[in-house]
Amino acid sequence: MASQIIALIAEYGALLVFFNVLVEQAGLPVPAVPTMVVAGALAANGQLPLATVVAAAVLGCLLSDLVWYWAGRRYGSGVMRTICRISLSPDSCVKQSELRFQRWRGRVLLIAKFVPGLSTVAPPLVGAMGLRPWAFIALDVAGSLIWAGVAIGLGYVFSAQIDHVLNLLASAGTVALEIIAVLLALYIAAKWWQRRRLLHSLRMARITVDELSGAIASGASPIVVDVRSSAARVVDTRIIPGAVLADLKSMEQALHDIPTDRELIIYCNCPNETSAAIAAKALIDRGYRHVRPLLGGLDAWDAAGYAIEHLAPEKDEGVMIVPTHTAA
């Protein structure tokens, strides 16, 4: 079986690289780096044209990324949350991508493909942020070329060693593929268990949107805190009226004047209210006695028809920050 796969790469190398990269960048867990490394080794031996293999990889990236980019421009943060719900690490997917965007802005596309979880989220993220199409294409092509160049280049430079590995795989036959399949299954199981442990550790009493609305109407005046990152609030400009804006890093500074006996309601719009639960746990550790995450977060509040305000749009270095649709 392994020898047949290697023969297929040798015969249809550029086409296989193109489709493998295309489906991986679309979000499917089908790693393309091994295919590009093998294609690079075959190119070093004269069995494949090097330029064609590189071009196929870059084209596969660009086509898939363009679809996600336009989806981000059209549907905004809802697309990113949808991606993260089906990813192996949905609880950190959007949050980590937003933090990296805050640091890199549109240039995040240059490194996105080297960062697990960021590769698929980055195109819709910069699309939602309003990165201009020409800037997206230029940065995405450059990032794709760097990523593909590294993988294919490694195969090209170390072709002799890779040939030895391929020969071992070919001689091992289906056993090698079975071992690889088992390792992949173990990796997925480990990520699933890690996710379950996180959710269990964050399980605490939550307040529903109806309960929060009732508390506000009754004059209880709980302090509502929006703990989304600033990048998340740029993509999705909705906020609950009167909410204190404080991400996880600035939370202590923003709330230092609030007495520890006040009721705090924490919300975000990430899967499973993870950021809100983490913030609530941190506040409890600092002595706040009445802290609860908002069940369903900002989306549940909006869907229930309660009042929503919008932050003013911003502009930044080639990226026009605009309000976007937030359909999931």
Secondary structure, 3 states (H helix, E strand, C coil): CHHHHHHHHHHHHHHHHHHHHHHHHHCCCCCCHHHHHHHHHHHHCCCCCHHHHHHHHHHHHHHHHHHHHHHHHHHCHHHHHHHHHCCCCHHHHHHHHHHHHHHHHHHHHHCHHHCCCHHHHHHHHHHHCCECHHHHHHHHHHHHHHHHHHHHHHHHHCHHHHHHHHHHHHHHCHHHHHHHHHHHHHHHHHHHHHHHHHHHHCCCCCECHHHHHHHHHCCCCCEEEECCCHHHHHHCCEECCCCEECCCCCHHHHCCCCCCCCEEEEECCCHHHHHHHHHHHHHHHCCCCEEEEECCHHHHHHHCCCCCEECCCCEECCEECCCCCCCC
